[in-house]
Amino acid sequence: MFFVLLYFLITPTLGSIKNIIKYKQFDYKLFLRTPIITFIIYNIMYSFQMDNIIFLSIIFERWSMFIYKIIMAYINDDYNKKKEKYKIKYNLKYED
């Protein structure tokens, strides 16, 4: 059980280190979100007696967060909101 907990904490720990280095901030909500979602997925897979449950639950958690972020970016229309930033940052030219 110790190793299961350790595996669940590797991803959020590395993500928090990245956020501290990149943004100079620590968000405990983001830190706790990953192990909670992974634990829920782990319990669902455990009930179906699947193999490699730990690694599959970590992978499925990342996939679910990617899908969630894609949907939220589409709903919030992030591309058009940040279009000017992209023009400057990547030296892009848009044809209307």
N, C-alpha and C positions, 0 to 999 in steps of 0.2 A: 504494500500500500504506500510505503514511503516513496518508492520510485515512481508510482503513478502521480503522486502529488508533485514530485520533482519535475516530471515531464510537463505537467500542467502549468508550472510556474516559469519554465524556461522562456517561452514565447513572450509573456507579458514583461518579464524582467528585461529581456533584450530590447523590447519595444520601449520600455520606460527609459532605459539607458540612452537609446537613440533620441527620444524626445528631450531628455535633459541636455544632451550634447547639442542637438539642433535648435530647439526652441527655448532652452534654459528654463524649463518648467516640468513639474511632475503632476500628473492628474491621476488621483487614486481611482476615479471612476473608470478610466480607460484601463488601468492596471487590473482592476477586479473583473471587468467585463469579460475578458478572454478566458480566464479559468472557469468562470461561472457557466459560460456558454459551452465550453469544452466539456465540463462535468455533466451538463445536461445531455449533450450528444453521447458522451461515454455511457451514461446510464441507459439511454435508449438502445444503444448498440449492445450493451451488456445483457439486456433483457432478451435480445434475439440471438445470444450466444455466438457472436461473430468473432472471427480471428483477427489478430492485430488491432484490437480495439483501441488501444492507447494512441497509436500512430494515426489510425483512420479518424479518430475523433478530433485530433489536432488538425489534420488536413481538412476535414469537413467544417471545422470552425472557421478556418481561414477562408475557405470557399464561400461560406455563408456570409462572412463579413465583406468579402469582395462583391458579392451579389447585392447585399444591402447598400454598400457605398455606391455602386453603379446605379441602382434604382434611385437613391437619394440625389445623386448628381443630376440625373435625368429630370427628376421632379423639380429640383431647385434651379434647373437650367444654368448650371455652373459654367458651361462653355461660353454662352453669350454674356454672362455677367463678368467673366474674366477675359473677354476677348481683347480688350485694350492692353491688358497686362501681357498677354501672349504676343501681341504685335511687337511690343518693345523688347520683351525677353528673348524671343526667338527670331526677331527680325522678319516677321511674316508679313506678307502683303495679301490682302483679301480682295477678291473681285466681287463687286455687288451685282 
